[in-house]
Amino acid sequence: VRDDIDFDIDNDGIDNWNDFLDCDGDGVEDEDASRDHDNDCMNDAVDPDDDNDDILDVDELDGAYGTWRYDHDNDGLSDNYDTDDDNDGLSDWFEQNDGWDMTGQFDHDNDGIPDNMDDDDDGDGIPDVNENDFDIT
């Protein structure tokens, strides 16, 4: 099932609308919880390696394009090099050229606004345009 139509994206038996981050297992949603892309119980806002690929986020910033190199399907290959970012069996080229908007399938901060329409994909209060507006030299 594609992520954009999957009602239980993490397959834990709890639908996406009722799913919440509970790192300590007490049954109470963690306060100030933001997106935890790699499910390591560290909010992306403070996690130095959001996708848990052992490469720090600051080192994954692509200065040429000003975008983060996410690994949406967690296959160990960053999306910049992966030919099937969502691992659904359809190449990104096919999906993008067949009228499907790949970025619209993702909502990293779970705010109900797809990333391609969201000015703050990670929900940290800093607009994306301000976070990625520098080069690493």
Buried (B, 14 or more C-beta within 10 A) or exposed (E): EEBBEEEBBEEEEEEBEEBEBEBEEEEEEBEEBBBBBBEBBBBBBEBEBBBBBEEEBEEBBBEEEBBBBBBBBBEEBBBBEBEBBBEBEBBBEEBEEEEBEBBEBBBBBBBEBBBEEBEBBBBBEEEBEEBBEEEEE
